[in-house]
Amino acid sequence: MGTHDALPDPRNADVLVWINGELVPRERAVVSVFDSGFLVGDGIWEGIRLHDGGFAFLDRHLDRLFGGLAATRIELGMSRADVVAALREVVDANEMDDAVHVRLMVTRGDKTTPSQHPSNLVGGPNVVITAEHKVADPGARERGISLFTATVRRPPPDTLDQRLNSHSKLHEVMALLQATSAGADEALMLDPTGAVATCNATNFFCVRDGALWTSTGQYNLPGITRAVVLEVARDAGMEVHEAPFTLTDVYAAQEVFVTGTFGGLTPVATVDGRAIGPGAARPVTTDLRARYDAAVAASAAADARRRAQAVAPRSSGGGCLEERATS
């Protein structure tokens, strides 16, 4: 059981998928075998939660998306407002309002031949938006997950910058395969110096002597949930460290948890077969989860209000307010 396990929902069999501006049934949602993402993992993506009618932390996700596209020189051909309109078109077409996970994927586009070189591009990028009814399996949150430290390291920025939310995830998959083969749920990954970096698909935190510790951020994705947890912890007056630490520190920690857009905060029960903390009580994790959940609700409510204002008739009559996404 991992942080991305979801409760079954039969509605997902009939969802419509947005592909380059067209909504198509799930069974017909396809891209070319010459797509850059399929050929060489050349693409950028985001995972976004729809909560009570609003997208949580939407502007942060858009900032990260457009930053990644700029770094990889992928020309999206859509404004922020265009992206927001597409996201809302998908959830509206699927009559979705709450507990929905949206994945927005952008690849460099189709090639004339299997190749890395951008000169072989045909047309613009491929943009795909999937939305599914997804509720995290409560079992992971109740019992905590198990981690295994993989031998596969997070590469340095001059090899593959881990701050890019790219389609190139093979090193993470290899780490996860090691972990599951060892009987664990997910993988803990170290940086090139041997310090703790992150997990294969989530960010990693530990609590030591009342202080919250996470990595420097140089070797992991700048997670939206990670950032919000750091903010609410500081707002609560908690001592917070973004600094190198080792597995020795992890094994001696009182609490360990991981973070991600889908699962929020998920406790970790064991690392490399070692039980974490004195027992099942996880007061810091529980408190931070409540603070994070409140931040999600507030952000989603603000987006829902913005959406309602955008479609409300002007007081003078006629027309609608222009849809807008702010940074």
C-alpha positions as CSV (number, residue, x, y, z in Angstrom):
1,M,0.0,0.0,0.0
2,G,1.5,3.3,-1.1
3,T,0.7,7.0,-1.0
4,H,-0.9,6.9,-4.5
5,D,-3.3,4.0,-3.8
6,A,-6.9,5.2,-4.3
7,L,-10.3,3.8,-3.5
8,P,-12.0,2.2,-6.5
9,D,-14.5,4.5,-8.3
10,P,-16.5,3.1,-11.2
11,R,-17.2,6.6,-12.5
12,N,-13.6,6.7,-13.8
13,A,-14.4,4.2,-16.5
14,D,-16.4,6.8,-18.4
15,V,-14.4,10.0,-18.0
16,L,-13.7,12.3,-20.8
17,V,-10.0,13.2,-21.5
18,W,-8.9,16.5,-23.0
19,I,-6.4,16.1,-25.8
20,N,-5.2,19.2,-27.7
21,G,-8.5,20.9,-27.2
22,E,-10.8,17.9,-27.8
23,L,-12.7,15.9,-25.2
24,V,-12.7,12.2,-26.0
25,P,-13.9,9.1,-24.1
26,R,-11.2,7.4,-22.0
27,E,-11.0,4.4,-24.3
28,R,-10.1,6.6,-27.3
29,A,-7.7,8.9,-25.4
30,V,-4.5,8.2,-27.3
31,V,-1.4,10.1,-28.7
32,S,0.9,9.1,-31.5
33,V,3.7,6.5,-31.1
34,F,5.9,9.3,-32.5
35,D,5.1,11.6,-29.5
36,S,8.2,13.1,-27.8
37,G,7.0,12.0,-24.4
38,F,6.5,8.4,-25.5
39,L,9.8,8.3,-27.5
40,V,12.2,9.9,-25.0
41,G,10.3,11.2,-21.9
42,D,10.4,14.7,-23.3
43,G,7.6,16.5,-21.4
44,I,6.5,18.4,-18.3
45,W,3.4,17.7,-16.1
46,E,1.4,18.7,-13.1
47,G,-0.9,17.0,-10.7
48,I,-3.7,19.2,-9.3
49,R,-6.5,18.5,-6.8
50,L,-10.1,19.7,-7.2
51,H,-11.6,20.3,-3.7
52,D,-15.1,21.5,-3.1
53,G,-15.4,23.2,-6.5
54,G,-12.0,24.8,-6.6
55,F,-8.5,23.9,-7.6
56,A,-6.1,23.9,-4.6
57,F,-2.9,26.0,-5.0
58,L,-3.7,26.5,-8.7
59,D,-1.4,29.5,-9.1
60,R,1.6,27.6,-7.6
61,H,1.0,24.7,-10.0
62,L,0.8,27.1,-12.9
63,D,4.0,28.8,-11.8
64,R,5.8,25.4,-11.7
65,L,4.3,24.3,-15.0
66,F,5.4,27.4,-16.9
67,G,8.8,27.5,-15.2
68,G,9.4,23.9,-16.3
69,L,8.3,24.6,-19.8
70,A,10.5,27.6,-20.0
71,A,13.5,25.6,-18.8
72,T,13.0,22.9,-21.3
73,R,12.0,25.3,-24.1
74,I,8.7,23.6,-24.8
75,E,6.4,26.1,-26.5
76,L,3.0,25.5,-25.0
77,G,1.0,28.0,-27.2
78,M,-1.5,28.6,-24.4
79,S,-1.7,31.4,-21.8
80,R,-2.3,30.8,-18.1
81,A,-5.9,31.7,-18.6
82,D,-6.1,29.2,-21.5
83,V,-4.8,26.5,-19.2
84,V,-7.2,27.3,-16.5
85,A,-10.1,27.3,-19.0
86,A,-9.0,23.9,-20.2
87,L,-8.8,22.5,-16.7
88,R,-12.3,23.7,-15.9
89,E,-13.6,22.4,-19.2
90,V,-12.5,18.9,-18.3
91,V,-14.0,18.8,-14.8
92,D,-17.2,20.5,-15.9
93,A,-17.6,18.1,-18.8
94,N,-17.2,15.2,-16.3
95,E,-19.5,16.8,-13.8
96,M,-16.8,16.8,-11.1
97,D,-16.7,19.0,-8.0
98,D,-14.7,17.3,-5.2
99,A,-12.1,14.7,-4.5
100,V,-10.8,14.8,-8.1
101,H,-7.2,14.4,-9.2
102,V,-6.2,16.2,-12.4
103,R,-3.1,15.4,-14.4
104,L,-1.9,18.0,-17.0
105,M,0.7,16.7,-19.4
106,V,2.6,18.6,-22.0
107,T,5.1,17.0,-24.4
108,R,7.2,18.6,-27.1
109,G,5.0,17.1,-29.7
110,D,5.1,14.5,-32.5
111,K,8.2,13.7,-34.5
112,T,8.6,12.6,-38.1
113,T,10.8,9.8,-36.9
114,P,11.9,8.3,-33.6
115,S,14.5,10.8,-32.5
116,Q,15.6,13.2,-29.8
117,H,16.3,16.1,-32.2
118,P,13.7,19.0,-32.1
119,S,14.2,19.6,-35.8
120,N,12.1,16.5,-36.4
121,L,9.0,18.0,-34.7
122,V,5.7,18.1,-36.6
123,G,3.5,20.9,-35.3
124,G,3.1,22.0,-31.7
125,P,3.1,20.2,-28.4
126,N,0.7,17.6,-27.3
127,V,-1.4,18.7,-24.3
128,V,-3.4,16.1,-22.3
129,I,-5.6,16.6,-19.3
130,T,-7.0,13.6,-17.4
131,A,-9.3,14.0,-14.4
132,E,-10.4,11.1,-12.2
133,H,-12.5,10.7,-9.1
134,K,-9.8,9.8,-6.5
135,V,-9.8,9.4,-2.8
136,A,-6.6,8.2,-1.1
137,D,-7.0,4.8,0.5
138,P,-7.2,5.6,4.2
139,G,-5.3,2.5,5.1
140,A,-2.0,4.2,4.3
141,R,-2.7,7.1,6.6
142,E,-4.0,4.8,9.4
143,R,-1.1,2.4,9.6
144,G,1.7,4.3,7.9
145,I,3.7,3.2,5.0
146,S,7.1,1.4,4.8
147,L,10.2,2.8,3.1
148,F,13.3,1.1,1.8
149,T,16.4,3.1,1.0
150,A,17.3,2.4,-2.7
151,T,20.8,2.3,-4.1
152,V,19.6,4.4,-7.0
153,R,20.5,8.0,-6.1
154,R,18.9,11.3,-7.1
155,P,21.1,12.8,-9.8
156,P,22.7,16.2,-9.5
157,P,21.3,19.2,-11.4
158,D,24.0,19.0,-14.1
159,T,22.7,15.4,-14.9
160,L,19.0,15.8,-14.6
161,D,17.7,18.7,-12.5
162,Q,15.3,17.1,-10.0
163,R,13.5,20.4,-9.7
164,L,11.9,19.8,-13.1
165,N,8.6,17.9,-13.0
166,S,9.5,16.0,-16.2
167,H,8.3,12.9,-17.8
168,S,11.8,11.4,-17.3
169,K,11.1,9.3,-14.2
170,L,13.0,6.0,-15.0
171,H,15.4,6.5,-12.1
172,E,12.5,6.8,-9.7
173,V,10.8,3.7,-11.1
174,M,14.1,1.8,-10.7
175,A,14.2,2.9,-7.0
176,L,10.6,1.9,-6.5
177,L,11.3,-1.5,-8.0
178,Q,14.1,-2.0,-5.5
179,A,11.8,-1.0,-2.6
180,T,8.9,-3.2,-3.6
181,S,11.2,-6.2,-4.2
182,A,12.5,-5.6,-0.6
183,G,8.9,-5.8,0.6
184,A,8.5,-2.0,1.2
185,D,5.7,0.3,-0.1
186,E,7.9,3.0,-1.5
187,A,11.6,4.1,-1.9
188,L,13.6,6.5,0.0
189,M,16.4,8.1,-2.2
190,L,19.7,9.7,-1.2
191,D,21.5,12.5,-3.0
192,P,25.0,12.1,-4.5
193,T,26.6,13.0,-1.1
194,G,24.7,10.3,0.8
195,A,22.3,12.7,2.5
196,V,18.6,12.0,2.4
197,A,17.0,13.6,-0.6
198,T,13.4,12.5,-1.1
199,C,11.2,9.5,-2.0
200,N,10.5,8.1,-5.5
201,A,7.2,10.0,-5.8
202,T,6.8,12.1,-2.6
203,N,8.8,14.5,-0.5
204,F,10.3,13.3,2.8
205,F,10.1,14.9,6.3
206,C,11.2,13.7,9.8
207,V,10.7,15.1,13.3
208,R,13.6,15.1,15.6
209,D,13.5,16.7,19.1
210,G,10.4,18.7,18.2
211,A,12.0,20.2,15.1
212,L,10.9,19.5,11.5
213,W,13.6,18.4,9.0
214,T,13.6,18.1,5.3
215,S,16.3,18.1,2.6
216,T,17.9,21.2,1.1
217,G,15.6,20.9,-1.9
218,Q,18.5,20.7,-4.4
219,Y,17.8,17.1,-5.3
220,N,14.1,16.9,-5.2
221,L,11.0,18.3,-6.9
222,P,9.8,21.5,-5.3
223,G,6.6,20.0,-4.1
224,I,3.6,22.2,-3.6
225,T,2.5,20.2,-0.6
226,R,6.1,20.3,0.7
227,A,6.2,24.1,0.5
228,V,2.8,24.5,2.2
229,V,3.8,22.2,5.0
230,L,7.0,24.2,5.6
231,E,4.9,27.4,5.7
232,V,2.2,26.1,8.1
233,A,5.0,24.7,10.4
234,R,6.8,28.0,10.5
235,D,3.5,29.8,11.1
236,A,2.9,27.5,14.1
237,G,6.2,28.5,15.6
238,M,7.8,25.2,14.9
239,E,11.6,25.0,14.4
240,V,12.2,24.0,10.7
241,H,15.4,22.9,9.0
242,E,16.0,22.6,5.2
243,A,19.4,21.1,5.5
244,P,21.4,17.9,4.9
245,F,20.8,14.9,7.2
246,T,21.6,11.2,7.1
247,L,19.9,7.9,7.5
248,T,21.2,7.8,11.1
249,D,19.1,10.8,11.8
250,V,16.1,9.2,10.2
251,Y,16.4,6.0,12.2
252,A,16.4,8.0,15.4
253,A,13.5,10.3,14.5
254,Q,10.4,10.5,16.6
255,E,8.1,10.8,13.5
256,V,8.5,10.5,9.7
257,F,6.0,11.4,7.0
258,V,5.9,12.1,3.3
259,T,4.0,14.6,1.3
260,G,2.3,14.8,-2.1
261,T,-0.6,16.5,-3.9
262,F,-2.7,13.4,-3.9
263,G,-2.1,11.9,-0.5
264,G,-1.4,15.1,1.5
265,L,0.6,14.0,4.6
266,T,1.1,10.3,5.0
267,P,3.0,8.9,8.0
268,V,5.9,6.5,7.7
269,A,5.8,3.5,10.1
270,T,9.2,1.9,9.1
271,V,12.3,2.8,7.2
272,D,14.6,-0.1,6.2
273,G,12.7,-2.4,8.6
274,R,13.3,-0.1,11.5
275,A,10.2,1.1,13.4
276,I,10.0,4.9,13.6
277,G,9.2,6.6,16.9
278,P,7.8,5.2,20.2
279,G,4.5,4.0,18.7
280,A,1.5,4.8,16.6
281,A,1.0,8.3,18.2
282,R,2.2,10.9,15.7
283,P,1.2,14.2,17.3
284,V,3.3,16.5,15.0
285,T,2.2,14.8,11.8
286,T,-1.4,14.9,12.9
287,D,-1.2,18.6,13.8
288,L,0.6,19.5,10.5
289,R,-1.9,17.5,8.5
290,A,-4.8,19.5,10.0
291,R,-3.1,22.7,9.2
292,Y,-2.3,21.6,5.7
293,D,-5.9,20.4,5.1
294,A,-7.1,23.9,6.3
295,A,-4.8,25.5,3.8
296,V,-6.1,23.3,1.0
297,A,-9.7,24.2,1.9
298,A,-8.9,27.9,1.9
299,S,-7.0,27.8,-1.4
300,A,-9.7,25.8,-3.1
301,A,-12.4,28.1,-1.7
302,A,-10.6,31.1,-3.1
303,D,-10.4,29.5,-6.5
304,A,-14.1,28.6,-6.4
305,R,-15.0,32.2,-5.6
306,R,-12.8,33.4,-8.5
307,R,-14.5,31.0,-10.8
308,A,-18.0,32.1,-9.7
309,Q,-17.0,35.7,-10.2
310,A,-15.7,34.9,-13.7
311,V,-19.0,33.5,-14.9
312,A,-21.3,35.8,-13.0
313,P,-23.1,38.4,-15.2
314,R,-21.9,42.0,-14.9
315,S,-24.0,44.1,-12.7
316,S,-24.7,46.5,-15.6
317,G,-26.2,43.6,-17.6
318,G,-24.8,41.5,-20.4
319,G,-21.4,39.9,-20.8
320,C,-19.3,38.0,-18.3
321,L,-16.2,38.8,-16.4
322,E,-13.1,37.7,-18.2
323,E,-11.6,34.5,-16.8
324,R,-8.3,35.2,-15.3
325,A,-5.5,33.3,-13.4
326,T,-3.1,35.4,-11.3
327,S,0.4,34.4,-10.3
